[in-house]
Amino acid sequence: MADGGVVVDGPSDGRGAWLCRSVAAGEIAAAACLDAALSRRSFARAWRRDVGVDDERAISELVGRRAD
């Protein structure tokens, strides 16, 4: 996270988290990888901070897939 926000697909200050790239048009990360990362709370572990529902929704929207 950079300056309290999420940076998608590029370098930033702070800790990072990687997802497998999607081959689908309009998506940055593969939907299955994103779903697995969210269900396993991988972002919270990678960033060493709490990641709430609003954060997860923002991540989903930034990578091109709406949260359920």
mmCIF file of the N, C-alpha and C atoms, coordinates in Angstrom:
data_MODEL
# 
_entry.id   MODEL 
# 
loop_
_atom_site.group_PDB 
_atom_site.id 
_atom_site.type_symbol 
_atom_site.label_atom_id 
_atom_site.label_alt_id 
_atom_site.label_comp_id 
_atom_site.label_asym_id 
_atom_site.label_entity_id 
_atom_site.label_seq_id 
_atom_site.pdbx_PDB_ins_code 
_atom_site.Cartn_x 
_atom_site.Cartn_y 
_atom_site.Cartn_z 
_atom_site.occupancy 
_atom_site.B_iso_or_equiv 
_atom_site.pdbx_formal_charge 
_atom_site.auth_seq_id 
_atom_site.auth_comp_id 
_atom_site.auth_asym_id 
_atom_site.auth_atom_id 
_atom_site.pdbx_PDB_model_num 
ATOM 1   N N  . MET A 1 1  ? 0.851   -1.169  0.000   1.00 0.00 ? 1  MET A N  1 
ATOM 2   C CA . MET A 1 1  ? 0.000   0.000   0.000   1.00 0.00 ? 1  MET A CA 1 
ATOM 3   C C  . MET A 1 1  ? 0.898   1.233   0.000   1.00 0.00 ? 1  MET A C  1 
ATOM 4   N N  . ALA A 1 2  ? 0.523   2.211   -0.737  1.00 0.00 ? 2  ALA A N  1 
ATOM 5   C CA . ALA A 1 2  ? 1.298   3.447   -0.809  1.00 0.00 ? 2  ALA A CA 1 
ATOM 6   C C  . ALA A 1 2  ? 0.467   4.596   -0.288  1.00 0.00 ? 2  ALA A C  1 
ATOM 7   N N  . ASP A 1 3  ? 1.015   5.335   0.645   1.00 0.00 ? 3  ASP A N  1 
ATOM 8   C CA . ASP A 1 3  ? 0.309   6.478   1.215   1.00 0.00 ? 3  ASP A CA 1 
ATOM 9   C C  . ASP A 1 3  ? -1.104  6.123   1.653   1.00 0.00 ? 3  ASP A C  1 
ATOM 10  N N  . GLY A 1 4  ? -1.296  4.941   2.204   1.00 0.00 ? 4  GLY A N  1 
ATOM 11  C CA . GLY A 1 4  ? -2.604  4.528   2.688   1.00 0.00 ? 4  GLY A CA 1 
ATOM 12  C C  . GLY A 1 4  ? -3.526  4.030   1.596   1.00 0.00 ? 4  GLY A C  1 
ATOM 13  N N  . GLY A 1 5  ? -3.048  3.920   0.359   1.00 0.00 ? 5  GLY A N  1 
ATOM 14  C CA . GLY A 1 5  ? -3.893  3.473   -0.742  1.00 0.00 ? 5  GLY A CA 1 
ATOM 15  C C  . GLY A 1 5  ? -3.300  2.256   -1.424  1.00 0.00 ? 5  GLY A C  1 
ATOM 16  N N  . VAL A 1 6  ? -4.004  1.754   -2.387  1.00 0.00 ? 6  VAL A N  1 
ATOM 17  C CA . VAL A 1 6  ? -3.587  0.568   -3.120  1.00 0.00 ? 6  VAL A CA 1 
ATOM 18  C C  . VAL A 1 6  ? -3.034  0.995   -4.472  1.00 0.00 ? 6  VAL A C  1 
ATOM 19  N N  . VAL A 1 7  ? -1.863  0.486   -4.830  1.00 0.00 ? 7  VAL A N  1 
ATOM 20  C CA . VAL A 1 7  ? -1.278  0.712   -6.146  1.00 0.00 ? 7  VAL A CA 1 
ATOM 21  C C  . VAL A 1 7  ? -1.364  -0.606  -6.889  1.00 0.00 ? 7  VAL A C  1 
ATOM 22  N N  . VAL A 1 8  ? -1.934  -0.562  -8.078  1.00 0.00 ? 8  VAL A N  1 
ATOM 23  C CA . VAL A 1 8  ? -2.101  -1.777  -8.860  1.00 0.00 ? 8  VAL A CA 1 
ATOM 24  C C  . VAL A 1 8  ? -1.188  -1.722  -10.073 1.00 0.00 ? 8  VAL A C  1 
ATOM 25  N N  . ASP A 1 9  ? -0.444  -2.801  -10.283 1.00 0.00 ? 9  ASP A N  1 
ATOM 26  C CA . ASP A 1 9  ? 0.351   -2.985  -11.492 1.00 0.00 ? 9  ASP A CA 1 
ATOM 27  C C  . ASP A 1 9  ? 1.442   -1.940  -11.649 1.00 0.00 ? 9  ASP A C  1 
ATOM 28  N N  . GLY A 1 10 ? 2.225   -1.784  -10.620 1.00 0.00 ? 10 GLY A N  1 
ATOM 29  C CA . GLY A 1 10 ? 3.342   -0.867  -10.719 1.00 0.00 ? 10 GLY A CA 1 
ATOM 30  C C  . GLY A 1 10 ? 4.096   -0.761  -9.418  1.00 0.00 ? 10 GLY A C  1 
ATOM 31  N N  . PRO A 1 11 ? 5.280   -0.157  -9.458  1.00 0.00 ? 11 PRO A N  1 
ATOM 32  C CA . PRO A 1 11 ? 6.074   -0.016  -8.231  1.00 0.00 ? 11 PRO A CA 1 
ATOM 33  C C  . PRO A 1 11 ? 5.470   1.009   -7.287  1.00 0.00 ? 11 PRO A C  1 
ATOM 34  N N  . SER A 1 12 ? 5.703   0.802   -6.014  1.00 0.00 ? 12 SER A N  1 
ATOM 35  C CA . SER A 1 12 ? 5.221   1.740   -4.999  1.00 0.00 ? 12 SER A CA 1 
ATOM 36  C C  . SER A 1 12 ? 6.099   1.610   -3.767  1.00 0.00 ? 12 SER A C  1 
ATOM 37  N N  . ASP A 1 13 ? 5.927   2.539   -2.849  1.00 0.00 ? 13 ASP A N  1 
ATOM 38  C CA . ASP A 1 13 ? 6.626   2.457   -1.574  1.00 0.00 ? 13 ASP A CA 1 
ATOM 39  C C  . ASP A 1 13 ? 5.896   1.462   -0.692  1.00 0.00 ? 13 ASP A C  1 
ATOM 40  N N  . GLY A 1 14 ? 6.607   0.832   0.199   1.00 0.00 ? 14 GLY A N  1 
ATOM 41  C CA . GLY A 1 14 ? 5.957   -0.058  1.152   1.00 0.00 ? 14 GLY A CA 1 
ATOM 42  C C  . GLY A 1 14 ? 5.945   -1.501  0.702   1.00 0.00 ? 14 GLY A C  1 
ATOM 43  N N  . ARG A 1 15 ? 5.071   -2.257  1.308   1.00 0.00 ? 15 ARG A N  1 
ATOM 44  C CA . ARG A 1 15 ? 4.980   -3.690  1.062   1.00 0.00 ? 15 ARG A CA 1 
ATOM 45  C C  . ARG A 1 15 ? 4.137   -3.964  -0.170  1.00 0.00 ? 15 ARG A C  1 
ATOM 46  N N  . GLY A 1 16 ? 4.367   -5.100  -0.807  1.00 0.00 ? 16 GLY A N  1 
ATOM 47  C CA . GLY A 1 16 ? 3.632   -5.453  -2.013  1.00 0.00 ? 16 GLY A CA 1 
ATOM 48  C C  . GLY A 1 16 ? 2.984   -6.817  -1.918  1.00 0.00 ? 16 GLY A C  1 
ATOM 49  N N  . ALA A 1 17 ? 2.084   -7.062  -2.822  1.00 0.00 ? 17 ALA A N  1 
ATOM 50  C CA . ALA A 1 17 ? 1.429   -8.366  -2.950  1.00 0.00 ? 17 ALA A CA 1 
ATOM 51  C C  . ALA A 1 17 ? 1.282   -8.647  -4.436  1.00 0.00 ? 17 ALA A C  1 
ATOM 52  N N  . TRP A 1 18 ? 1.551   -9.860  -4.850  1.00 0.00 ? 18 TRP A N  1 
ATOM 53  C CA . TRP A 1 18 ? 1.495   -10.230 -6.254  1.00 0.00 ? 18 TRP A CA 1 
ATOM 54  C C  . TRP A 1 18 ? 0.326   -11.163 -6.519  1.00 0.00 ? 18 TRP A C  1 
ATOM 55  N N  . LEU A 1 19 ? -0.316  -10.973 -7.652  1.00 0.00 ? 19 LEU A N  1 
ATOM 56  C CA . LEU A 1 19 ? -1.359  -11.878 -8.126  1.00 0.00 ? 19 LEU A CA 1 
ATOM 57  C C  . LEU A 1 19 ? -0.976  -12.328 -9.528  1.00 0.00 ? 19 LEU A C  1 
ATOM 58  N N  . CYS A 1 20 ? -1.462  -13.514 -9.929  1.00 0.00 ? 20 CYS A N  1 
ATOM 59  C CA . CYS A 1 20 ? -1.177  -13.957 -11.287 1.00 0.00 ? 20 CYS A CA 1 
ATOM 60  C C  . CYS A 1 20 ? -1.939  -13.076 -12.288 1.00 0.00 ? 20 CYS A C  1 
ATOM 61  N N  . ARG A 1 21 ? -1.289  -12.750 -13.388 1.00 0.00 ? 21 ARG A N  1 
ATOM 62  C CA . ARG A 1 21 ? -1.857  -11.855 -14.396 1.00 0.00 ? 21 ARG A CA 1 
ATOM 63  C C  . ARG A 1 21 ? -2.956  -12.574 -15.171 1.00 0.00 ? 21 ARG A C  1 
ATOM 64  N N  . SER A 1 22 ? -3.976  -11.819 -15.513 1.00 0.00 ? 22 SER A N  1 
ATOM 65  C CA . SER A 1 22 ? -5.102  -12.353 -16.270 1.00 0.00 ? 22 SER A CA 1 
ATOM 66  C C  . SER A 1 22 ? -4.842  -12.264 -17.766 1.00 0.00 ? 22 SER A C  1 
ATOM 67  N N  . VAL A 1 23 ? -5.429  -13.177 -18.506 1.00 0.00 ? 23 VAL A N  1 
ATOM 68  C CA . VAL A 1 23 ? -5.376  -13.100 -19.966 1.00 0.00 ? 23 VAL A CA 1 
ATOM 69  C C  . VAL A 1 23 ? -6.675  -12.522 -20.509 1.00 0.00 ? 23 VAL A C  1 
ATOM 70  N N  . ALA A 1 24 ? -7.664  -12.313 -19.627 1.00 0.00 ? 24 ALA A N  1 
ATOM 71  C CA . ALA A 1 24 ? -8.959  -11.763 -20.035 1.00 0.00 ? 24 ALA A CA 1 
ATOM 72  C C  . ALA A 1 24 ? -8.847  -10.253 -20.239 1.00 0.00 ? 24 ALA A C  1 
ATOM 73  N N  . ALA A 1 25 ? -9.523  -9.768  -21.249 1.00 0.00 ? 25 ALA A N  1 
ATOM 74  C CA . ALA A 1 25 ? -9.515  -8.330  -21.530 1.00 0.00 ? 25 ALA A CA 1 
ATOM 75  C C  . ALA A 1 25 ? -10.164 -7.577  -20.372 1.00 0.00 ? 25 ALA A C  1 
ATOM 76  N N  . GLY A 1 26 ? -9.551  -6.483  -19.966 1.00 0.00 ? 26 GLY A N  1 
ATOM 77  C CA . GLY A 1 26 ? -10.122 -5.632  -18.927 1.00 0.00 ? 26 GLY A CA 1 
ATOM 78  C C  . GLY A 1 26 ? -9.799  -6.045  -17.508 1.00 0.00 ? 26 GLY A C  1 
ATOM 79  N N  . GLU A 1 27 ? -9.141  -7.162  -17.313 1.00 0.00 ? 27 GLU A N  1 
ATOM 80  C CA . GLU A 1 27 ? -8.766  -7.603  -15.970 1.00 0.00 ? 27 GLU A CA 1 
ATOM 81  C C  . GLU A 1 27 ? -7.257  -7.570  -15.830 1.00 0.00 ? 27 GLU A C  1 
ATOM 82  N N  . ILE A 1 28 ? -6.782  -7.110  -14.688 1.00 0.00 ? 28 ILE A N  1 
ATOM 83  C CA . ILE A 1 28 ? -5.343  -7.098  -14.422 1.00 0.00 ? 28 ILE A CA 1 
ATOM 84  C C  . ILE A 1 28 ? -4.921  -8.429  -13.806 1.00 0.00 ? 28 ILE A C  1 
ATOM 85  N N  . ALA A 1 29 ? -5.719  -8.945  -12.876 1.00 0.00 ? 29 ALA A N  1 
ATOM 86  C CA . ALA A 1 29 ? -5.396  -10.206 -12.204 1.00 0.00 ? 29 ALA A CA 1 
ATOM 87  C C  . ALA A 1 29 ? -6.462  -11.245 -12.536 1.00 0.00 ? 29 ALA A C  1 
ATOM 88  N N  . ALA A 1 30 ? -6.040  -12.479 -12.600 1.00 0.00 ? 30 ALA A N  1 
ATOM 89  C CA . ALA A 1 30 ? -6.973  -13.565 -12.852 1.00 0.00 ? 30 ALA A CA 1 
ATOM 90  C C  . ALA A 1 30 ? -7.982  -13.662 -11.711 1.00 0.00 ? 30 ALA A C  1 
ATOM 91  N N  . ALA A 1 31 ? -9.240  -13.821 -12.062 1.00 0.00 ? 31 ALA A N  1 
ATOM 92  C CA . ALA A 1 31 ? -10.321 -13.854 -11.069 1.00 0.00 ? 31 ALA A CA 1 
ATOM 93  C C  . ALA A 1 31 ? -10.095 -14.941 -10.022 1.00 0.00 ? 31 ALA A C  1 
ATOM 94  N N  . ALA A 1 32 ? -9.649  -16.114 -10.436 1.00 0.00 ? 32 ALA A N  1 
ATOM 95  C CA . ALA A 1 32 ? -9.433  -17.208 -9.489  1.00 0.00 ? 32 ALA A CA 1 
ATOM 96  C C  . ALA A 1 32 ? -8.336  -16.857 -8.487  1.00 0.00 ? 32 ALA A C  1 
ATOM 97  N N  . CYS A 1 33 ? -7.273  -16.198 -8.953  1.00 0.00 ? 33 CYS A N  1 
ATOM 98  C CA . CYS A 1 33 ? -6.190  -15.794 -8.049  1.00 0.00 ? 33 CYS A CA 1 
ATOM 99  C C  . CYS A 1 33 ? -6.675  -14.741 -7.063  1.00 0.00 ? 33 CYS A C  1 
ATOM 100 N N  . LEU A 1 34 ? -7.438  -13.784 -7.552  1.00 0.00 ? 34 LEU A N  1 
ATOM 101 C CA . LEU A 1 34 ? -7.971  -12.750 -6.672  1.00 0.00 ? 34 LEU A CA 1 
ATOM 102 C C  . LEU A 1 34 ? -8.893  -13.349 -5.623  1.00 0.00 ? 34 LEU A C  1 
ATOM 103 N N  . ASP A 1 35 ? -9.803  -14.227 -6.045  1.00 0.00 ? 35 ASP A N  1 
ATOM 104 C CA . ASP A 1 35 ? -10.716 -14.876 -5.099  1.00 0.00 ? 35 ASP A CA 1 
ATOM 105 C C  . ASP A 1 35 ? -9.947  -15.648 -4.037  1.00 0.00 ? 35 ASP A C  1 
ATOM 106 N N  . ALA A 1 36 ? -8.919  -16.383 -4.457  1.00 0.00 ? 36 ALA A N  1 
ATOM 107 C CA . ALA A 1 36 ? -8.129  -17.166 -3.501  1.00 0.00 ? 36 ALA A CA 1 
ATOM 108 C C  . ALA A 1 36 ? -7.396  -16.248 -2.525  1.00 0.00 ? 36 ALA A C  1 
ATOM 109 N N  . ALA A 1 37 ? -6.811  -15.167 -3.032  1.00 0.00 ? 37 ALA A N  1 
ATOM 110 C CA . ALA A 1 37 ? -6.086  -14.227 -2.161  1.00 0.00 ? 37 ALA A CA 1 
ATOM 111 C C  . ALA A 1 37 ? -7.017  -13.585 -1.145  1.00 0.00 ? 37 ALA A C  1 
ATOM 112 N N  . LEU A 1 38 ? -8.213  -13.211 -1.578  1.00 0.00 ? 38 LEU A N  1 
ATOM 113 C CA . LEU A 1 38 ? -9.165  -12.596 -0.655  1.00 0.00 ? 38 LEU A CA 1 
ATOM 114 C C  . LEU A 1 38 ? -9.648  -13.598 0.394   1.00 0.00 ? 38 LEU A C  1 
ATOM 115 N N  . SER A 1 39 ? -9.960  -14.812 -0.019  1.00 0.00 ? 39 SER A N  1 
ATOM 116 C CA . SER A 1 39 ? -10.475 -15.793 0.949   1.00 0.00 ? 39 SER A CA 1 
ATOM 117 C C  . SER A 1 39 ? -9.399  -16.248 1.929   1.00 0.00 ? 39 SER A C  1 
ATOM 118 N N  . ARG A 1 40 ? -8.147  -16.242 1.510   1.00 0.00 ? 40 ARG A N  1 
ATOM 119 C CA . ARG A 1 40 ? -7.043  -16.648 2.391   1.00 0.00 ? 40 ARG A CA 1 
ATOM 120 C C  . ARG A 1 40 ? -6.475  -15.488 3.209   1.00 0.00 ? 40 ARG A C  1 
ATOM 121 N N  . ARG A 1 41 ? -7.016  -14.287 3.008   1.00 0.00 ? 41 ARG A N  1 
ATOM 122 C CA . ARG A 1 41 ? -6.556  -13.081 3.697   1.00 0.00 ? 41 ARG A CA 1 
ATOM 123 C C  . ARG A 1 41 ? -5.078  -12.811 3.413   1.00 0.00 ? 41 ARG A C  1 
ATOM 124 N N  . SER A 1 42 ? -4.682  -13.094 2.182   1.00 0.00 ? 42 SER A N  1 
ATOM 125 C CA . SER A 1 42 ? -3.286  -12.947 1.770   1.00 0.00 ? 42 SER A CA 1 
ATOM 126 C C  . SER A 1 42 ? -2.805  -11.505 1.790   1.00 0.00 ? 42 SER A C  1 
ATOM 127 N N  . PHE A 1 43 ? -3.683  -10.549 1.468   1.00 0.00 ? 43 PHE A N  1 
ATOM 128 C CA . PHE A 1 43 ? -3.270  -9.147  1.473   1.00 0.00 ? 43 PHE A CA 1 
ATOM 129 C C  . PHE A 1 43 ? -2.925  -8.694  2.891   1.00 0.00 ? 43 PHE A C  1 
ATOM 130 N N  . ALA A 1 44 ? -3.702  -9.098  3.858   1.00 0.00 ? 44 ALA A N  1 
ATOM 131 C CA . ALA A 1 44 ? -3.427  -8.722  5.251   1.00 0.00 ? 44 ALA A CA 1 
ATOM 132 C C  . ALA A 1 44 ? -2.071  -9.270  5.699   1.00 0.00 ? 44 ALA A C  1 
ATOM 133 N N  . ARG A 1 45 ? -1.756  -10.495 5.311   1.00 0.00 ? 45 ARG A N  1 
ATOM 134 C CA . ARG A 1 45 ? -0.459  -11.071 5.669   1.00 0.00 ? 45 ARG A CA 1 
ATOM 135 C C  . ARG A 1 45 ? 0.673   -10.371 4.935   1.00 0.00 ? 45 ARG A C  1 
ATOM 136 N N  . ALA A 1 46 ? 0.499   -10.123 3.647   1.00 0.00 ? 46 ALA A N  1 
ATOM 137 C CA . ALA A 1 46 ? 1.561   -9.494  2.850   1.00 0.00 ? 46 ALA A CA 1 
ATOM 138 C C  . ALA A 1 46 ? 1.838   -8.078  3.317   1.00 0.00 ? 46 ALA A C  1 
ATOM 139 N N  . TRP A 1 47 ? 0.790   -7.330  3.631   1.00 0.00 ? 47 TRP A N  1 
ATOM 140 C CA . TRP A 1 47 ? 0.937   -5.929  4.018   1.00 0.00 ? 47 TRP A CA 1 
ATOM 141 C C  . TRP A 1 47 ? 1.114   -5.741  5.526   1.00 0.00 ? 47 TRP A C  1 
ATOM 142 N N  . ARG A 1 48 ? 0.949   -6.823  6.274   1.00 0.00 ? 48 ARG A N  1 
ATOM 143 C CA . ARG A 1 48 ? 1.080   -6.779  7.735   1.00 0.00 ? 48 ARG A CA 1 
ATOM 144 C C  . ARG A 1 48 ? 0.201   -5.700  8.349   1.00 0.00 ? 48 ARG A C  1 
ATOM 145 N N  . ARG A 1 49 ? -1.060  -5.704  7.925   1.00 0.00 ? 49 ARG A N  1 
ATOM 146 C CA . ARG A 1 49 ? -2.042  -4.758  8.469   1.00 0.00 ? 49 ARG A CA 1 
ATOM 147 C C  . ARG A 1 49 ? -3.428  -5.354  8.254   1.00 0.00 ? 49 ARG A C  1 
ATOM 148 N N  . ASP A 1 50 ? -4.391  -4.827  8.986   1.00 0.00 ? 50 ASP A N  1 
ATOM 149 C CA . ASP A 1 50 ? -5.763  -5.272  8.804   1.00 0.00 ? 50 ASP A CA 1 
ATOM 150 C C  . ASP A 1 50 ? -6.267  -4.813  7.440   1.00 0.00 ? 50 ASP A C  1 
ATOM 151 N N  . VAL A 1 51 ? -6.966  -5.698  6.761   1.00 0.00 ? 51 VAL A N  1 
ATOM 152 C CA . VAL A 1 51 ? -7.590  -5.391  5.477   1.00 0.00 ? 51 VAL A CA 1 
ATOM 153 C C  . VAL A 1 51 ? -9.072  -5.694  5.638   1.00 0.00 ? 51 VAL A C  1 
ATOM 154 N N  . GLY A 1 52 ? -9.875  -4.653  5.654   1.00 0.00 ? 52 GLY A N  1 
ATOM 155 C CA . GLY A 1 52 ? -11.304 -4.805  5.875   1.00 0.00 ? 52 GLY A CA 1 
ATOM 156 C C  . GLY A 1 52 ? -12.080 -5.052  4.595   1.00 0.00 ? 52 GLY A C  1 
ATOM 157 N N  . VAL A 1 53 ? -13.382 -5.174  4.742   1.00 0.00 ? 53 VAL A N  1 
ATOM 158 C CA . VAL A 1 53 ? -14.273 -5.437  3.614   1.00 0.00 ? 53 VAL A CA 1 
ATOM 159 C C  . VAL A 1 53 ? -14.191 -4.314  2.587   1.00 0.00 ? 53 VAL A C  1 
ATOM 160 N N  . ASP A 1 54 ? -14.140 -3.070  3.047   1.00 0.00 ? 54 ASP A N  1 
ATOM 161 C CA . ASP A 1 54 ? -14.031 -1.937  2.120   1.00 0.00 ? 54 ASP A CA 1 
ATOM 162 C C  . ASP A 1 54 ? -12.716 -1.986  1.344   1.00 0.00 ? 54 ASP A C  1 
ATOM 163 N N  . ASP A 1 55 ? -11.634 -2.367  2.027   1.00 0.00 ? 55 ASP A N  1 
ATOM 164 C CA . ASP A 1 55 ? -10.337 -2.517  1.353   1.00 0.00 ? 55 ASP A CA 1 
ATOM 165 C C  . ASP A 1 55 ? -10.409 -3.612  0.292   1.00 0.00 ? 55 ASP A C  1 
ATOM 166 N N  . GLU A 1 56 ? -11.022 -4.744  0.641   1.00 0.00 ? 56 GLU A N  1 
ATOM 167 C CA . GLU A 1 56 ? -11.150 -5.852  -0.305  1.00 0.00 ? 56 GLU A CA 1 
ATOM 168 C C  . GLU A 1 56 ? -11.975 -5.443  -1.520  1.00 0.00 ? 56 GLU A C  1 
ATOM 169 N N  . ARG A 1 57 ? -13.024 -4.683  -1.297  1.00 0.00 ? 57 ARG A N  1 
ATOM 170 C CA . ARG A 1 57 ? -13.857 -4.195  -2.401  1.00 0.00 ? 57 ARG A CA 1 
ATOM 171 C C  . ARG A 1 57 ? -13.039 -3.281  -3.312  1.00 0.00 ? 57 ARG A C  1 
ATOM 172 N N  . ALA A 1 58 ? -12.249 -2.399  -2.715  1.00 0.00 ? 58 ALA A N  1 
ATOM 173 C CA . ALA A 1 58 ? -11.414 -1.484  -3.497  1.00 0.00 ? 58 ALA A CA 1 
ATOM 174 C C  . ALA A 1 58 ? -10.380 -2.255  -4.317  1.00 0.00 ? 58 ALA A C  1 
ATOM 175 N N  . ILE A 1 59 ? -9.769  -3.252  -3.717  1.00 0.00 ? 59 ILE A N  1 
ATOM 176 C CA . ILE A 1 59 ? -8.791  -4.080  -4.425  1.00 0.00 ? 59 ILE A CA 1 
ATOM 177 C C  . ILE A 1 59 ? -9.470  -4.760  -5.609  1.00 0.00 ? 59 ILE A C  1 
ATOM 178 N N  . SER A 1 60 ? -10.631 -5.343  -5.389  1.00 0.00 ? 60 SER A N  1 
ATOM 179 C CA . SER A 1 60 ? -11.354 -6.033  -6.453  1.00 0.00 ? 60 SER A CA 1 
ATOM 180 C C  . SER A 1 60 ? -11.684 -5.092  -7.600  1.00 0.00 ? 60 SER A C  1 
ATOM 181 N N  . GLU A 1 61 ? -12.108 -3.889  -7.278  1.00 0.00 ? 61 GLU A N  1 
ATOM 182 C CA . GLU A 1 61 ? -12.454 -2.921  -8.320  1.00 0.00 ? 61 GLU A CA 1 
ATOM 183 C C  . GLU A 1 61 ? -11.211 -2.446  -9.065  1.00 0.00 ? 61 GLU A C  1 
ATOM 184 N N  . LEU A 1 62 ? -10.107 -2.260  -8.349  1.00 0.00 ? 62 LEU A N  1 
ATOM 185 C CA . LEU A 1 62 ? -8.877  -1.794  -8.988  1.00 0.00 ? 62 LEU A CA 1 
ATOM 186 C C  . LEU A 1 62 ? -8.291  -2.818  -9.948  1.00 0.00 ? 62 LEU A C  1 
ATOM 187 N N  . VAL A 1 63 ? -8.459  -4.081  -9.652  1.00 0.00 ? 63 VAL A N  1 
ATOM 188 C CA . VAL A 1 63 ? -7.907  -5.100  -10.555 1.00 0.00 ? 63 VAL A CA 1 
ATOM 189 C C  . VAL A 1 63 ? -8.906  -5.516  -11.624 1.00 0.00 ? 63 VAL A C  1 
ATOM 190 N N  . GLY A 1 64 ? -10.044 -4.840  -11.688 1.00 0.00 ? 64 GLY A N  1 
ATOM 191 C CA . GLY A 1 64 ? -10.957 -5.059  -12.793 1.00 0.00 ? 64 GLY A CA 1 
ATOM 192 C C  . GLY A 1 64 ? -12.045 -6.079  -12.563 1.00 0.00 ? 64 GLY A C  1 
ATOM 193 N N  . ARG A 1 65 ? -12.310 -6.363  -11.310 1.00 0.00 ? 65 ARG A N  1 
ATOM 194 C CA . ARG A 1 65 ? -13.356 -7.338  -11.023 1.00 0.00 ? 65 ARG A CA 1 
ATOM 195 C C  . ARG A 1 65 ? -14.143 -6.840  -9.828  1.00 0.00 ? 65 ARG A C  1 
ATOM 196 N N  . ARG A 1 66 ? -15.415 -6.749  -9.938  1.00 0.00 ? 66 ARG A N  1 
ATOM 197 C CA . ARG A 1 66 ? -16.248 -6.252  -8.833  1.00 0.00 ? 66 ARG A CA 1 
ATOM 198 C C  . ARG A 1 66 ? -16.366 -7.296  -7.750  1.00 0.00 ? 66 ARG A C  1 
ATOM 199 N N  . ALA A 1 67 ? -16.336 -6.845  -6.502  1.00 0.00 ? 67 ALA A N  1 
ATOM 200 C CA . ALA A 1 67 ? -16.495 -7.757  -5.359  1.00 0.00 ? 67 ALA A CA 1 
ATOM 201 C C  . ALA A 1 67 ? -17.932 -8.255  -5.305  1.00 0.00 ? 67 ALA A C  1 
ATOM 202 N N  . ASP A 1 68 ? -18.105 -9.468  -4.841  1.00 0.00 ? 68 ASP A N  1 
ATOM 203 C CA . ASP A 1 68 ? -19.449 -10.051 -4.718  1.00 0.00 ? 68 ASP A CA 1 
ATOM 204 C C  . ASP A 1 68 ? -20.181 -9.456  -3.536  1.00 0.00 ? 68 ASP A C  1 
# 
